[in-house]
C-alpha cells in the first residue's frame, strides 16, 4: 500500500497503525457512511468519484490498520490551483471525533500543500459548526465573509482563509 503520510501524521500504538493514503474506490462505502453522519448536504458517490478523478483535486483517507473498529477513520478532499488551495470536504468517523484526528488531517493537508507552493488556503464551513470553526482557527484560519443560507438554503456558510 502506497503511503502518503507526512511523518508527523503517522501514529503507532501497541495494537494499531494510523496512516493517511490516497482515497480509492474501495474506500467509498466507509467514506459515504462518515459523510452522511456529519454533513447537512452530504456528497454523493458521484461527487466523490469526480473529485478522485479531477486532476486539480486530492482526496485522502485516514485509515486504522488492525483492531476491530472501522478501517477508515476520516477523509479529506481539496483542490490546488496555482498558489491557492480550497478545502472541499473533511470529516471524521463518529467513533473517532474529538480525539485529535481532524487536527491530524489538517496537519497533513497543510504539510502536503506547502511544498507545492500553496500560499493561501480557503474553506467554507457551516456557521453553526463551532467545533469545526475552532479547529480551523487553531490552524490560523480567519473569517472573511459569509454566504447566507448556503447549506440546504437554510444555514449560513462562514468563509475562512489562511495565508502562509
N, C-alpha and C positions, 0 to 999 in steps of 0.2 A: 504494500500500500504506500503510495507516494505521500509523504508528509510535507505540509506547507506551513508548519507551525514555527512561529517565532520562538526562540529559546525561552523567553520569559513566560510564554503561554503554556508550555508543557508542564504538567504536574504529575508527579508519581506518588502513589501511596502504596501501602503493602499489598493491596488487593487489586488495584486498577491503574490504568493509564489513561490520561486525557490527551487528546490530540485534535488539532484543527486541520482539516483537509478539504480539498475541493469537493463541492457538492456533486453527487452523481444521481442519476435517475432512480437507482435503488434506494436512495435516502428519502425519496419524496413522501412515502407513506408516513414516516415518522415526522418529517418536516411539516406536512399538512396537518397532522394532529396538533403539533405545537402551535402552528399558525392559527388554527381555529380556536385554540384555547385562550388566545391572547388578544386577537385583533378584532376591532369593531368592523373592519372591512377586510376579511381575510383574502389573501391571494388565492387564486385558483391554481390547479395543477398546470394549466396552460401558461399562466403568468410566470410561474417558477421555471418551466421549460424554456420559455422565451428568454428569460434572464440568463439562464445557464448557457444558452446558445449565442447571446449577444456578445460581440467582440469587445464592447466597452464595459461590460458588466463582469463582476466577480461574485460568485456565491460559494460560501464555505459552510461546513458543518463542524461543530464541536462534538466529538464522539468520546464515549466512555467505553473502553475495551475491558472486558471481564465483568464479573458481577452479574446480578440478576435484573437490574433496572434497565430502562431503555438505553439503547446504544447512542442515539442522538440526543445530546443534552441541549443543544441550541444551534442556531444558524444566523448567518449574516449575509446580506446581499448589498452590493454597492456598485456605483458606476464611476469611472475615472475618465475625464476628458481634459486634456492639456494639464493645467496645474490645479484643477478642481476635482473634488470627489463629492458625490452625493450618497449618503447612507439611505438606502431604499427600504430596508427591512432588517430587523433584528428581533430575535425572540428566544426565550429560554423555556425549556420544558417545565411544566408546573411543579414537578417534584424537586427542581433544582433552582427555583427562583430565590432571590435574596441570599444567595450563598457565594456571590462574587463571580459567577460565570459570565454574566453580562459584562462586567468590568474586564474580564479576560478577553472576551470577544472584541471589545472596544480597543484594548491594548493591541491585540493582533491587527485589527483594522488599520489603526494609525501607523503601527510599525511596518505594515505591508505597503502602505501608500507613500510614506515619506521618502523612501529611496527612489520612488518613481517620479519624484519632483512635485508631488502634490503640496500646494501651499494654502489652499482654502478648502475646508470641509463644510458641507451643508447637510441639513436634515430638517424634517418636519415631524412633529410629534403632537399627539392629542394634548391639548392644553390642560386637560384634567388628569393626565398621567404623571402625577408628581414623582413617582419612583423613577420613571424614565428621564424626566427633566433633571432630577437630581444627578442621575448617572452621567448625563451629558455635561452638566455643569462641572462635575468632577474632572472632566477632560477639557475644561476651559471653553466649552461652547457658550455662546451668548445669544440671547434672543434679539432678533432684528425685525420682527413683524409677526403678523398672523394672517391666516386665511379663515374668514368667517364661515361657519357651517360646512367645513371641508369634508369631515368624516360623516358619512350617511346623511349629508345635508342637514346635520343637526349639531355636530360638535366642531369646535374651532381647532385649527391646527396652529401650533406655535412654530415659527420659523427660527432656526438657530444656525449659527455658524461658528467656526473655529479657524483662526489663522495661525500658521506656523512660520 
